[in-house]
Amino acid sequence: DVIRALNWPDARLSQPRFWSEDRLHMNSRGHHRVAARVLDSLGERVPDGWWDLPESPEAARLARGEYLRDHLGPWVRRRLTGTSSGDGKEPKFPGWVEVPPA
């Protein structure tokens, strides 16, 4: 059997309060909402409050200019200068690392 837990039709999930400050990843509220949808799709009881956790201070920051300053501005600057956020960083493992099978 295939169980579908569709998040795309959930208009509320697109609200900033469900996303981390980078607006690329869900925050705890978003993950709880998705987990609630999965549980509901499986026919399980959804814990109280999982559909809509209390407002986080992070959501209030998203509405302010901090997102523009901390994330969008640097992204635009990197695109204009042709640089990457990883430029100048050393690799964690500079050579090949063998990983034995589990």
Secondary structure as a PSIPRED ss2 file (coil, helix, strand):
# PSIPRED VFORMAT (PSIPRED V4.0)

   1 D C   1.000  0.000  0.000
   2 V C   1.000  0.000  0.000
   3 I C   1.000  0.000  0.000
   4 R C   1.000  0.000  0.000
   5 A C   1.000  0.000  0.000
   6 L C   1.000  0.000  0.000
   7 N C   1.000  0.000  0.000
   8 W C   1.000  0.000  0.000
   9 P C   1.000  0.000  0.000
  10 D C   1.000  0.000  0.000
  11 A H   0.000  1.000  0.000
  12 R H   0.000  1.000  0.000
  13 L H   0.000  1.000  0.000
  14 S H   0.000  1.000  0.000
  15 Q C   1.000  0.000  0.000
  16 P H   0.000  1.000  0.000
  17 R H   0.000  1.000  0.000
  18 F H   0.000  1.000  0.000
  19 W E   0.000  0.000  1.000
  20 S C   1.000  0.000  0.000
  21 E C   1.000  0.000  0.000
  22 D C   1.000  0.000  0.000
  23 R C   1.000  0.000  0.000
  24 L C   1.000  0.000  0.000
  25 H C   1.000  0.000  0.000
  26 M E   0.000  0.000  1.000
  27 N C   1.000  0.000  0.000
  28 S H   0.000  1.000  0.000
  29 R H   0.000  1.000  0.000
  30 G H   0.000  1.000  0.000
  31 H H   0.000  1.000  0.000
  32 H H   0.000  1.000  0.000
  33 R H   0.000  1.000  0.000
  34 V H   0.000  1.000  0.000
  35 A H   0.000  1.000  0.000
  36 A H   0.000  1.000  0.000
  37 R H   0.000  1.000  0.000
  38 V H   0.000  1.000  0.000
  39 L H   0.000  1.000  0.000
  40 D H   0.000  1.000  0.000
  41 S H   0.000  1.000  0.000
  42 L C   1.000  0.000  0.000
  43 G C   1.000  0.000  0.000
  44 E C   1.000  0.000  0.000
  45 R C   1.000  0.000  0.000
  46 V C   1.000  0.000  0.000
  47 P C   1.000  0.000  0.000
  48 D C   1.000  0.000  0.000
  49 G C   1.000  0.000  0.000
  50 W C   1.000  0.000  0.000
  51 W C   1.000  0.000  0.000
  52 D C   1.000  0.000  0.000
  53 L C   1.000  0.000  0.000
  54 P C   1.000  0.000  0.000
  55 E C   1.000  0.000  0.000
  56 S C   1.000  0.000  0.000
  57 P H   0.000  1.000  0.000
  58 E H   0.000  1.000  0.000
  59 A H   0.000  1.000  0.000
  60 A H   0.000  1.000  0.000
  61 R H   0.000  1.000  0.000
  62 L H   0.000  1.000  0.000
  63 A H   0.000  1.000  0.000
  64 R C   1.000  0.000  0.000
  65 G C   1.000  0.000  0.000
  66 E H   0.000  1.000  0.000
  67 Y H   0.000  1.000  0.000
  68 L H   0.000  1.000  0.000
  69 R H   0.000  1.000  0.000
  70 D H   0.000  1.000  0.000
  71 H H   0.000  1.000  0.000
  72 L H   0.000  1.000  0.000
  73 G H   0.000  1.000  0.000
  74 P H   0.000  1.000  0.000
  75 W H   0.000  1.000  0.000
  76 V H   0.000  1.000  0.000
  77 R H   0.000  1.000  0.000
  78 R H   0.000  1.000  0.000
  79 R H   0.000  1.000  0.000
  80 L H   0.000  1.000  0.000
  81 T H   0.000  1.000  0.000
  82 G C   1.000  0.000  0.000
  83 T C   1.000  0.000  0.000
  84 S C   1.000  0.000  0.000
  85 S C   1.000  0.000  0.000
  86 G C   1.000  0.000  0.000
  87 D C   1.000  0.000  0.000
  88 G C   1.000  0.000  0.000
  89 K C   1.000  0.000  0.000
  90 E C   1.000  0.000  0.000
  91 P C   1.000  0.000  0.000
  92 K C   1.000  0.000  0.000
  93 F C   1.000  0.000  0.000
  94 P C   1.000  0.000  0.000
  95 G C   1.000  0.000  0.000
  96 W C   1.000  0.000  0.000
  97 V C   1.000  0.000  0.000
  98 E C   1.000  0.000  0.000
  99 V C   1.000  0.000  0.000
 100 P C   1.000  0.000  0.000
 101 P C   1.000  0.000  0.000
 102 A C   1.000  0.000  0.000
